[in-house]
Amino acid sequence: MAQANRPLLTLASLTLAGGLRYPSALGHLVRTAAVSAYLANVLELADAEQQQIYCVAPVHDVGKLGIPDAVLLKPAALTEDEHDIMRRHSSIGADLLAGSPEPVLQLAASVARHHHEHFDGSGYPAGLAGEAVPLAARIVAVADAFDAMMEPRVYRKGMKEHDALGALAERSGIYFDPSLVDVFLRHVPGVRRARAATDALLAKYGEVSAVGRFFGGPEPVPAFFRHLQALV
């Protein structure tokens, strides 16, 4: 990547690092980012804001680099103490990304810290509620949860799409911003297209090259970002 894109090189490197933590992790990270960017476009956010959300969403879980394998990869439900350890990933990720004057890295730190806040204030780490949760974090929270529910884990099967959509609706206004859940549910065909496009990118180029293409290399605007915008 060109020197002007050093923040994106940082984000790409952290995305690849995060993708090593468990099988299918990288696919989850990039699909979450693609759906987040798609939702940002449906919301008609400014182009620059859409692109920032696209670039920072893949590192929302980078703090899991600091979670022990015995907890992160446990092939069974976590104990309450283990849940406490897992919850630390949001603060760890924010701390990893903090301190940069670059706006995109500042946003990445904010999303890493707050993507597990709940709309009703019951989330972590700060217990923020409603619109006090940064918009980018609220968007990523919906996209992240949907993809995570559909992914199989060592201790459970992945949900069917219908069940994952039902779970989003059930938690609307509790975990998730109800206006964002409404947008998501009204644009499910577009969400499917964004997810399918991401899976095709990964299948065609392999994980490492696909991440490079996702972030655009020396391109001022990643071609894949424009492709996702065209799906609306």
Backbone bond lengths (Angstrom), bond angles and torsions (degrees), N, CA, C in turn:
res aa  C-N    CA-C-N  psi(-1)  N-CA   C-N-CA  omega(-1)  CA-C   N-CA-C  phi
1 M - - - 1.447 - - 1.516 109.85 -
2 A 1.297 116.12 147.88 1.454 120.91 -179.71 1.520 110.15 -64.42
3 Q 1.347 116.20 160.38 1.453 120.81 -177.45 1.524 111.09 -57.45
4 A 1.358 117.01 -35.89 1.454 120.46 -178.71 1.524 112.18 -64.51
5 N 1.328 116.17 -17.75 1.459 120.53 -178.09 1.521 112.76 -104.20
6 R 1.333 116.88 24.54 1.469 119.22 -179.89 1.524 113.10 -56.18
7 P 1.351 120.64 -39.78 1.465 118.76 176.26 1.525 112.33 -59.53
8 L 1.338 117.25 -36.46 1.455 119.76 178.72 1.516 111.40 -70.63
9 L 1.331 117.06 -32.94 1.461 120.24 174.68 1.531 110.04 -62.81
10 T 1.331 115.78 -41.13 1.471 120.02 176.26 1.519 110.66 -60.43
11 L 1.331 116.59 -46.40 1.462 120.63 -179.24 1.527 111.41 -65.30
12 A 1.328 116.80 -39.85 1.467 120.10 178.37 1.526 110.70 -63.78
13 S 1.326 116.73 -42.88 1.467 120.59 -179.97 1.524 111.38 -64.07
14 L 1.333 116.53 -41.33 1.465 120.03 179.41 1.529 111.20 -70.01
15 T 1.328 116.82 -32.72 1.467 120.21 175.56 1.519 110.20 -62.51
16 L 1.330 116.81 -45.97 1.465 120.54 178.98 1.521 110.90 -63.75
17 A 1.324 116.93 -40.82 1.465 120.08 178.97 1.532 110.37 -62.87
18 G 1.328 115.99 -45.45 1.454 119.61 179.31 1.517 112.53 -63.65
19 G 1.321 115.79 -31.59 1.453 120.47 -179.19 1.513 114.20 -71.06
20 L 1.325 117.43 -9.01 1.464 121.31 179.72 1.525 113.13 -88.33
21 R 1.331 117.60 -7.48 1.461 119.20 -169.99 1.522 113.88 -72.08
22 Y 1.327 118.28 -32.78 1.465 119.90 178.23 1.518 108.30 -156.67
23 P 1.324 118.24 157.62 1.462 120.69 -179.65 1.528 111.18 -56.64
24 S 1.307 115.96 135.97 1.471 124.53 179.17 1.524 113.66 75.37
25 A 1.331 118.32 3.21 1.471 119.87 -177.67 1.522 111.45 -60.07
26 L 1.325 116.82 -43.15 1.456 118.64 -175.14 1.527 110.96 -66.16
27 G 1.316 117.22 -40.50 1.455 119.66 176.15 1.512 111.60 -58.00
28 H 1.327 116.76 -42.70 1.461 120.86 178.26 1.526 111.00 -61.13
29 L 1.324 117.01 -45.30 1.463 120.65 -177.65 1.521 111.56 -62.30
30 V 1.323 116.78 -44.53 1.466 119.93 -175.82 1.529 111.03 -75.80
31 R 1.320 117.84 -37.18 1.470 119.44 175.16 1.527 110.84 -63.12
32 T 1.328 116.86 -41.60 1.459 120.36 176.97 1.521 110.63 -58.21
33 A 1.321 116.42 -42.22 1.452 120.51 179.40 1.525 111.93 -66.06
34 A 1.326 116.25 -41.77 1.458 119.95 -179.51 1.520 111.32 -63.79
35 V 1.324 117.00 -44.35 1.458 119.81 179.44 1.529 110.64 -68.97
36 S 1.324 117.84 -36.48 1.462 120.76 175.89 1.525 110.85 -60.37
37 A 1.331 116.08 -44.71 1.465 120.06 179.00 1.524 110.99 -65.58
38 Y 1.324 116.59 -39.27 1.456 120.23 177.65 1.536 110.43 -60.64
39 L 1.333 116.92 -46.43 1.463 120.50 179.08 1.530 111.40 -63.19
40 A 1.331 117.04 -40.08 1.463 120.30 178.04 1.522 110.99 -60.91
41 N 1.327 116.90 -34.95 1.455 120.63 178.37 1.529 110.81 -71.94
42 V 1.332 116.67 -43.04 1.465 119.87 176.97 1.536 110.41 -58.74
43 L 1.325 116.82 -36.14 1.460 121.79 178.55 1.528 112.76 -73.96
44 E 1.328 115.88 -6.90 1.471 122.83 179.02 1.527 111.83 60.90
45 L 1.341 115.53 38.99 1.457 119.15 171.41 1.527 109.06 -67.01
46 A 1.311 116.51 160.95 1.463 120.51 177.37 1.520 110.13 -58.29
47 D 1.319 116.31 147.37 1.460 121.09 -176.15 1.523 111.74 -54.53
48 A 1.330 117.02 -43.42 1.468 119.90 -178.92 1.524 110.88 -64.01
49 E 1.342 117.31 -36.67 1.458 120.46 179.43 1.522 110.80 -69.89
50 Q 1.332 116.50 -39.53 1.461 119.93 175.48 1.524 111.07 -58.75
51 Q 1.340 115.61 -45.16 1.458 119.33 -177.48 1.529 111.47 -66.43
52 Q 1.329 116.88 -36.31 1.470 119.26 177.87 1.526 110.84 -64.84
53 I 1.326 117.29 -43.67 1.464 120.47 178.51 1.526 110.18 -61.44
54 Y 1.316 116.41 -42.45 1.470 122.05 176.45 1.524 111.18 -55.72
55 C 1.327 116.34 -43.55 1.470 120.52 -174.22 1.523 113.21 -77.76
56 V 1.332 118.13 -31.12 1.469 119.40 -175.22 1.515 112.91 -91.50
57 A 1.339 117.51 -23.42 1.471 119.03 -175.77 1.526 113.63 -58.49
58 P 1.357 120.32 -35.23 1.474 118.02 -178.75 1.522 115.00 -64.13
59 V 1.336 118.25 -16.42 1.472 119.17 -178.80 1.523 111.98 -105.98
60 H 1.344 116.71 17.63 1.473 117.96 -178.43 1.525 111.93 -60.62
61 D 1.327 117.65 -29.23 1.474 121.71 -178.39 1.523 112.98 -105.96
62 V 1.328 117.85 20.78 1.465 119.12 -175.27 1.526 111.66 -61.84
63 G 1.313 117.47 -23.59 1.463 120.44 178.01 1.508 113.96 -64.02
64 K 1.335 117.39 -15.86 1.467 119.56 176.98 1.524 111.73 -66.66
65 L 1.344 116.92 -12.86 1.458 119.40 172.06 1.524 111.23 -60.60
66 G 1.323 116.51 -24.13 1.463 120.83 -178.82 1.515 114.20 -98.32
67 I 1.336 117.31 7.17 1.463 121.05 179.83 1.527 109.22 -97.29
68 P 1.332 119.02 130.23 1.474 120.88 -178.37 1.525 111.79 -59.69
69 D 1.324 115.32 145.03 1.465 120.54 178.44 1.526 111.83 -55.67
70 A 1.327 117.10 -36.07 1.458 120.47 -176.79 1.522 111.93 -61.02
71 V 1.325 116.43 -25.88 1.466 121.29 177.18 1.526 110.25 -94.72
72 L 1.316 116.69 -51.39 1.462 120.53 -174.94 1.524 112.35 -63.20
73 L 1.316 116.95 -36.80 1.467 121.50 -174.50 1.525 112.78 -106.37
74 K 1.311 117.49 13.95 1.461 120.50 -178.23 1.533 110.21 -60.69
75 P 1.330 117.90 127.73 1.470 120.98 -176.87 1.522 112.76 -85.16
76 A 1.315 116.50 41.28 1.463 121.98 -179.44 1.523 107.77 -163.96
77 A 1.323 115.93 170.47 1.467 120.14 178.06 1.537 109.71 -61.95
78 L 1.322 115.80 146.88 1.462 121.20 -178.59 1.524 111.08 -81.37
79 T 1.317 116.03 148.54 1.457 121.22 170.47 1.529 108.44 -75.65
80 E 1.325 117.25 170.35 1.461 120.00 179.67 1.528 110.78 -63.03
81 D 1.334 117.51 -39.90 1.468 119.81 177.19 1.529 110.99 -62.46
82 E 1.324 116.29 -39.51 1.464 119.99 178.64 1.525 111.22 -68.82
83 H 1.321 116.86 -35.31 1.459 119.78 173.79 1.526 110.37 -60.73
84 D 1.312 116.80 -40.61 1.467 120.32 178.31 1.524 110.78 -60.71
85 I 1.326 116.28 -41.87 1.463 120.20 177.17 1.526 110.21 -63.84
86 M 1.331 117.52 -45.01 1.457 121.10 -179.04 1.528 111.54 -61.81
87 R 1.324 116.90 -37.43 1.465 120.22 -178.86 1.528 112.51 -63.63
88 R 1.316 116.35 -19.82 1.465 119.01 -179.69 1.532 112.03 -66.93
89 H 1.339 117.68 -16.43 1.464 119.13 -173.58 1.526 111.99 -62.21
90 S 1.322 117.46 -29.80 1.464 118.13 -179.19 1.534 111.49 -67.34
91 S 1.320 116.66 -42.75 1.468 119.91 178.17 1.524 111.57 -72.18
92 I 1.336 116.96 -37.96 1.471 120.00 177.43 1.522 109.96 -60.76
93 G 1.329 117.04 -45.78 1.458 120.53 179.95 1.511 112.16 -62.30
94 A 1.329 116.57 -43.62 1.457 119.78 178.78 1.524 111.13 -62.13
95 D 1.319 116.42 -40.71 1.465 119.97 179.72 1.532 111.01 -65.78
96 L 1.344 117.26 -36.44 1.467 120.17 177.81 1.523 111.83 -62.78
97 L 1.319 115.85 -33.13 1.468 121.12 -174.20 1.527 113.03 -96.82
98 A 1.318 116.90 -8.95 1.463 120.73 -172.81 1.521 111.86 -75.00
99 G 1.308 114.77 160.84 1.456 121.60 170.94 1.505 116.04 94.34
100 S 1.322 118.15 -5.27 1.458 120.43 -179.94 1.526 110.43 -87.69
101 P 1.340 117.77 143.67 1.463 119.81 173.81 1.522 112.97 -78.44
102 E 1.337 116.76 -7.31 1.465 120.63 -177.25 1.535 110.09 -73.64
103 P 1.339 117.93 124.40 1.473 120.06 -178.21 1.524 113.60 -56.78
104 V 1.334 117.99 -37.58 1.459 119.33 -177.31 1.525 110.90 -68.17
105 L 1.327 117.67 -34.40 1.463 120.22 177.59 1.531 110.97 -75.70
106 Q 1.326 117.35 -31.59 1.455 120.05 173.91 1.533 110.25 -64.10
107 L 1.337 116.60 -42.03 1.458 120.15 177.26 1.528 110.34 -65.51
108 A 1.327 117.13 -40.34 1.467 120.38 178.07 1.524 110.65 -59.10
109 A 1.328 117.28 -41.43 1.462 120.87 178.38 1.526 110.73 -64.13
110 S 1.326 116.87 -40.78 1.459 121.24 179.60 1.526 111.26 -63.87
111 V 1.337 117.07 -44.35 1.464 120.82 179.90 1.526 110.33 -66.36
112 A 1.330 116.87 -42.84 1.469 119.71 177.93 1.526 110.98 -59.03
113 R 1.328 116.67 -39.83 1.463 120.30 -176.99 1.534 112.12 -73.49
114 H 1.321 117.75 -37.32 1.461 119.66 -165.22 1.529 115.64 -112.86
115 H 1.342 119.70 6.16 1.464 118.35 -175.73 1.526 113.38 -74.10
116 H 1.344 117.68 -5.51 1.463 120.42 173.74 1.527 111.99 -110.80
117 E 1.328 117.32 13.95 1.458 119.63 167.72 1.530 107.47 -70.23
118 H 1.328 116.91 149.66 1.458 121.30 179.46 1.526 110.12 -110.54
119 F 1.306 115.72 149.51 1.459 120.08 -176.04 1.531 110.97 -60.83
120 D 1.343 117.37 -29.34 1.464 120.22 -179.55 1.524 112.74 -89.88
121 G 1.345 117.11 4.20 1.463 120.56 177.14 1.506 115.13 89.37
122 S 1.333 117.99 4.38 1.463 120.78 -175.87 1.523 113.82 -91.21
123 G 1.332 117.69 3.08 1.457 120.56 -176.71 1.517 113.38 -88.02
124 Y 1.319 115.69 -164.17 1.460 121.63 -176.97 1.528 109.47 -139.94
125 P 1.346 118.40 161.64 1.473 128.15 7.06 1.524 114.40 -91.39
126 A 1.352 118.49 -13.03 1.462 119.89 -171.18 1.522 113.66 -104.80
127 G 1.325 118.71 -5.91 1.453 120.50 -178.08 1.518 113.33 65.61
128 L 1.332 116.88 30.41 1.463 120.18 177.94 1.525 109.65 -70.10
129 A 1.343 115.96 154.07 1.460 120.82 -178.49 1.517 110.50 -133.46
130 G 1.336 115.21 153.60 1.454 121.29 173.70 1.511 113.14 55.68
131 E 1.316 115.71 -137.80 1.456 120.54 -176.83 1.517 113.25 -76.53
132 A 1.326 117.84 -0.77 1.467 120.07 170.70 1.526 110.72 -68.70
133 V 1.328 116.73 -23.02 1.469 120.71 173.27 1.523 107.40 -75.98
134 P 1.325 119.18 127.01 1.458 120.40 -178.85 1.532 111.73 -54.31
135 L 1.330 116.28 141.13 1.462 120.88 -175.90 1.523 111.68 -56.39
136 A 1.322 118.00 -44.63 1.467 119.93 -179.00 1.521 110.65 -58.88
137 A 1.324 118.06 -39.74 1.464 121.40 178.97 1.525 110.85 -67.64
138 R 1.335 117.38 -36.82 1.468 120.28 177.79 1.528 110.98 -65.53
139 I 1.324 116.81 -39.53 1.468 121.09 178.34 1.522 110.16 -65.22
140 V 1.330 116.97 -49.47 1.461 121.34 -178.80 1.522 110.75 -62.55
141 A 1.333 117.63 -35.37 1.464 120.60 -179.66 1.521 111.52 -59.34
142 V 1.331 117.33 -41.93 1.464 120.79 -179.45 1.528 110.28 -68.94
143 A 1.330 116.39 -47.76 1.470 120.19 -179.19 1.525 111.32 -63.57
144 D 1.316 116.92 -41.50 1.462 122.59 -179.64 1.529 110.98 -63.08
145 A 1.333 116.31 -47.58 1.456 120.20 -177.17 1.522 111.10 -63.52
146 F 1.326 116.78 -42.89 1.459 120.25 -178.22 1.526 110.61 -61.65
147 D 1.327 116.75 -47.31 1.462 119.50 -178.82 1.523 111.14 -67.14
148 A 1.332 116.64 -40.36 1.468 119.88 -179.22 1.521 111.18 -63.96
149 M 1.331 116.78 -38.55 1.466 118.82 -179.67 1.527 111.54 -65.59
150 M 1.329 117.05 -32.26 1.455 120.19 -177.02 1.524 112.83 -84.92
151 E 1.327 117.11 -14.63 1.459 120.87 179.72 1.529 111.11 -82.97
152 P 1.335 118.34 134.99 1.470 119.09 173.25 1.524 110.43 -70.42
153 R 1.305 115.55 147.05 1.454 122.39 174.23 1.536 107.84 -121.31
154 V 1.324 115.97 167.28 1.469 118.83 -178.45 1.522 111.78 -62.93
155 Y 1.347 117.47 -22.79 1.461 120.63 -176.11 1.534 112.86 -107.60
156 R 1.348 118.46 0.68 1.464 120.11 179.51 1.528 110.03 -160.33
157 K 1.319 115.72 159.44 1.453 121.28 173.38 1.529 109.85 -82.03
158 G 1.318 115.93 156.09 1.451 119.48 173.45 1.523 110.79 -72.35
159 M 1.333 116.36 148.79 1.457 120.94 177.48 1.525 110.96 -72.70
160 K 1.297 116.62 154.07 1.445 121.71 166.42 1.531 108.31 -71.14
161 E 1.336 115.95 153.58 1.462 119.07 -177.80 1.533 111.67 -54.79
162 H 1.317 117.53 -43.70 1.463 120.89 -178.06 1.524 111.06 -58.21
163 D 1.325 116.54 -41.13 1.465 120.59 -178.92 1.524 111.05 -70.81
164 A 1.342 117.04 -38.21 1.465 120.34 178.53 1.523 110.47 -65.78
165 L 1.323 117.34 -39.56 1.461 120.71 176.98 1.524 110.18 -64.28
166 G 1.330 116.18 -40.20 1.458 119.91 177.12 1.515 112.32 -63.06
167 A 1.328 116.16 -38.20 1.465 120.12 179.12 1.524 111.06 -66.63
168 L 1.335 117.16 -39.07 1.468 119.70 175.17 1.524 110.39 -60.63
169 A 1.325 116.20 -47.39 1.461 120.14 -179.02 1.527 111.17 -61.24
170 E 1.329 116.36 -41.14 1.467 121.26 -178.98 1.524 111.60 -63.89
171 R 1.320 116.89 -33.35 1.466 121.17 -176.73 1.528 112.52 -95.94
172 S 1.323 117.40 2.56 1.463 121.68 177.86 1.531 110.20 -60.82
173 G 1.341 115.78 129.94 1.455 120.41 -178.04 1.506 113.77 83.45
174 I 1.333 116.70 -10.72 1.468 121.33 176.94 1.522 108.26 -106.32
175 Y 1.337 115.94 -69.53 1.462 120.07 174.95 1.524 111.49 -84.36
176 F 1.319 116.34 -38.91 1.462 120.84 -166.70 1.530 112.02 -118.30
177 D 1.332 114.71 150.51 1.456 122.54 175.16 1.538 108.31 -58.63
178 P 1.316 118.84 118.13 1.469 119.57 -176.05 1.523 113.79 -62.43
179 S 1.327 117.66 -30.70 1.467 118.79 178.78 1.524 110.68 -68.77
180 L 1.333 117.36 -34.07 1.461 120.49 178.42 1.523 111.19 -74.29
181 V 1.322 117.08 -38.23 1.467 119.53 175.86 1.525 109.71 -62.14
182 D 1.328 116.94 -40.61 1.467 120.65 178.29 1.522 110.77 -60.69
183 V 1.334 116.74 -45.00 1.470 120.51 177.67 1.525 110.22 -61.26
184 F 1.316 116.63 -45.44 1.465 121.41 179.82 1.528 110.34 -57.50
185 L 1.322 116.82 -49.83 1.460 120.98 -175.31 1.528 112.08 -68.04
186 R 1.325 117.09 -27.00 1.469 120.09 178.66 1.525 112.29 -82.81
187 H 1.328 116.70 -9.26 1.471 120.22 -176.47 1.530 111.15 -128.15
188 V 1.320 117.07 34.32 1.461 120.36 -179.33 1.529 112.61 -58.40
189 P 1.339 120.63 -41.08 1.474 118.72 177.60 1.527 112.49 -58.00
190 G 1.329 117.63 -39.40 1.459 120.31 177.56 1.517 112.41 -68.37
191 V 1.333 116.51 -37.46 1.466 120.50 175.04 1.522 109.70 -60.01
192 R 1.325 116.35 -43.64 1.470 119.74 178.47 1.526 110.28 -60.35
193 R 1.324 116.88 -42.04 1.470 119.68 -178.89 1.522 110.79 -65.00
194 A 1.324 117.41 -39.96 1.467 120.83 179.10 1.530 110.66 -64.43
195 R 1.327 116.69 -42.04 1.458 120.40 178.88 1.531 110.99 -66.17
196 A 1.327 116.31 -43.01 1.470 120.26 -179.50 1.522 110.84 -65.20
197 A 1.334 117.26 -39.40 1.465 120.35 178.95 1.523 110.65 -63.44
198 T 1.327 116.49 -38.25 1.467 120.48 179.20 1.515 111.09 -67.60
199 D 1.325 116.91 -43.98 1.466 119.84 178.49 1.529 111.01 -62.94
200 A 1.344 116.77 -36.33 1.468 120.17 177.51 1.524 111.00 -66.58
201 L 1.341 117.05 -38.96 1.469 121.04 177.73 1.526 110.53 -61.51
202 L 1.333 116.45 -45.37 1.466 120.73 -179.81 1.524 111.37 -65.95
203 A 1.335 116.68 -40.62 1.462 120.09 -178.73 1.522 111.60 -67.88
204 K 1.319 117.04 -36.95 1.461 120.71 -176.00 1.519 112.36 -73.91
205 Y 1.337 117.27 -41.14 1.458 120.39 -170.54 1.523 114.38 -109.30
206 G 1.339 118.11 -11.13 1.459 119.26 -173.45 1.518 109.19 80.76
207 E 1.316 116.16 161.85 1.457 119.71 -169.08 1.528 113.51 -63.46
208 V 1.333 118.01 -47.26 1.467 119.99 -174.97 1.520 110.87 -65.46
209 S 1.325 117.68 -50.44 1.465 120.68 -179.53 1.518 111.22 -66.15
210 A 1.332 117.20 -35.35 1.462 120.06 179.58 1.523 110.93 -64.08
211 V 1.326 118.03 -39.02 1.462 120.27 177.65 1.523 110.36 -64.50
212 G 1.343 117.02 -41.02 1.461 119.56 175.65 1.512 111.95 -58.92
213 R 1.334 116.65 -43.00 1.466 120.31 178.74 1.528 111.28 -69.92
214 F 1.324 116.71 -35.37 1.459 120.05 177.48 1.527 110.30 -58.25
215 F 1.331 116.71 -44.65 1.457 120.39 -178.24 1.529 113.27 -85.18
216 G 1.319 117.83 -8.67 1.454 120.32 168.07 1.502 117.05 95.89
217 G 1.340 118.55 -4.52 1.457 118.66 -178.42 1.525 110.53 55.48
218 P 1.326 118.49 -130.74 1.469 120.65 -179.50 1.527 113.35 -81.59
219 E 1.330 117.79 -2.62 1.459 120.22 -178.09 1.528 110.26 -66.74
220 P 1.344 118.10 139.23 1.462 119.78 178.00 1.528 112.22 -65.26
221 V 1.344 116.85 -33.64 1.467 122.28 176.47 1.524 107.37 -131.45
222 P 1.334 118.34 122.80 1.472 119.34 -178.34 1.529 112.26 -59.02
223 A 1.324 116.28 134.81 1.459 120.79 179.72 1.523 111.21 -61.81
224 F 1.328 117.65 -34.88 1.461 120.33 -179.09 1.524 110.99 -67.75
225 F 1.323 117.74 -32.60 1.464 121.55 175.29 1.524 109.64 -61.58
226 R 1.326 117.20 -45.74 1.471 120.78 178.16 1.528 110.73 -64.37
227 H 1.313 116.60 -35.77 1.456 120.21 177.87 1.527 110.32 -61.88
228 L 1.328 117.04 -43.58 1.462 120.27 178.62 1.520 111.88 -64.55
229 Q 1.325 116.71 -37.37 1.467 119.82 177.98 1.522 110.78 -62.21
230 A 1.323 116.59 -33.45 1.466 121.01 -178.08 1.530 112.30 -73.11
231 L 1.328 118.06 -10.05 1.466 120.88 -177.82 1.519 112.28 -79.34
232 V 1.333 118.25 -15.10 1.475 120.82 -177.84 1.515 109.07 -69.09
